[in-house]
Amino acid sequence: MPKKLTEDEKYMKEALKEAKKAYKLGEVPIGCVIVYEGKIIGRGYNRRNTDKSTLCHAEITAIKKASKYIGDWRLEGCTLYVTLEPCQMCSGAIIQARIDRVVMGSMNPKAGCGGSLLNILQMDCFNHQAEVERGVLNEECSEILTRFFKELRVRLKLEKAVSKAEEADISEDI
């Protein structure tokens, strides 16, 4: 009999669905959902390259949608689920939005600000701190990122080889 998912796992699976949308676009596969009173009120996935904007992180998109749904910039009573530990910009936006709880899939030791490099989400010097849960569906969240970057390295290597071959063809023609 399959294991029953916890509520956190259920919503992290929804965040993973968002991450897969980014993956299909060739974006770093990060997904996010925001839940209020048992209902998803905001969804987002990484679109930085697609939209050519630094601001198009999964969390920022989900916060915008949730704020529109609630009709306020304050998202008190909400839980944010994200497949990768938030960066400094997103962690700051989460605190500014007064989100009560943040659930993360995998940690980001190179840029994470929810406990890895910094913990902006729980700094006492701010007027708001979020409750944090780490490692929910860590393997699934890490796997999609690992696969994406493995495929990206292969693609870049192929593109470089094709470019060198094209340069060689041009120089032979001259």
N, C-alpha and C positions, 0 to 999 in steps of 0.2 A: 504494500500500500504506500503510495507516495506521501512524503512528508508535507504536512500542511504549512503553508507559508505564513510567516508572521506578518503583521500589518506593515512593518518597515520593509520586509522583503517584497511584498506585493507592490508597494509604491516604487521601490527601487527598480523592479522589473519594468514599470512604466517609464522611469527615467532612462533605462537601457533601450527601450523602444525609440525614445527621442535621440539617443546617441547613434542608433543605427541609421536614422535619417541623415545625420551629419556624415556618417561613414559613406553613405551612398553618394553624397555630394563631393567626396574627396576631402572633407574637413576632418580635423581631429575629432574623433567620436566621443563627445561629451554631451550628456543629456541631463535634463532637470525637470522636475515637476514640483509644484507647490500645492499642498493639501490644506483645506480648511473645512472643519466639521465633517470629515470623511469624504470630501469631494475634491477632485483635482480642479483647481481654479486657474492654474497657469502652467504652461508647458514651454520648453525651449530647448534648442540644441545649438551647438556651435556653428556659426555662419561667418566667421571673420573674413575668410578669403572670398567667399561668395558675395558678401555685401561690401567687401573692402572697407571694413570698419573695425577698429580696435574694440568697440563697445558691444559687438555682437557675440558675446559669450552666452552660453546656455542659461546661466543664472539671471543675467540682466534681462533677457527676453522673457523668461518666466515671471520675473518680478513685475515687469511692465504689464503683462497680461493679467496677473493676479490683482495688481493695483486697479486696473480698469474694471475687473469683475467686482471687487469690493467697493470701488468708488472712493478710495482713499489711498494715500501713499503709505499709511501705517498698515502693516500686515500682521498685527498682533493676533495670536491664536493660530498662526500658520506654521506648518512644518515644510521645510524645503529639502527635497531629496535630490542629490547630485551624484553622478557616477565617478567624478574625480574631485578631490579636495579643491576648494575654491582658491583662486589667486587673491592678491591683495585688493584688486578693484572689486571683485565680486564679494569678498568677505566684508569689505567696507559697505557695499550696497546692502548686504544682508542685515548688517547692524543698523544702517540708516533706515531700513524698511521696518525695523522692530520685529523681525521674524523671530519667533520664540525658540524654534528647534531646527537644527540642521543635521541631516543624516547623509553620510558620505559613503561611497563605495570604496574606491581605492585612494590611497594617499599619494601625494605629489612631492617627493623629497627635493625636487629642483625648484619648485615655485609655489608650493602650498602654503597658505596662510590661515589654515584651520587646524594647525597643530604641528606641521612639519618644520617650516622655516620660522614662522611666527604663528601666533594664535590670536588673530584680530577678533575672532568670534567670541572670545572669552576674556578680553582685557578689562581689568577692573577700572581702568582710567576712563572708559567710555560710560555713557549713561545707560547703555543697554548691553547685555550679554546674552548669547544664545546657548541653550543646552545643545550639546554635541554628541552624536553617536557616530563612531567610525567603524569601517570594515564590513558594512552590510553588503552581502553578495560581492565581496572583494574579488574573488576569483573571476567571476563573470565580468565585472567592471574592468579588471586588469587585463583580461584576455583580449577584449575587443581593442584596447589601446595597443597592446603588444603586437597583435596581428596587423593593425593599421600601420604602425611604424616599420614593421618588418617588410610589408608590401611597399611602403613608400621608399625605403632604402633600395629595394630591387628596382623599382620604377626609375628612380633617379640614376642608378647605375646604368640601366639600359639607355636612358635618354642621353647620358654623357657619352656612351659608346656610339650611339647613332650620330650625335653631333660631331664626334671625332671622325667618323667615317665620311660624313658629308663634307667636312673640311678637307679631308684627304682627296675626295673626288673633285672638289673645286680647284685645289692646287694642282692636280694632274691636268685639268683642262687648260690651265694657264700656260 
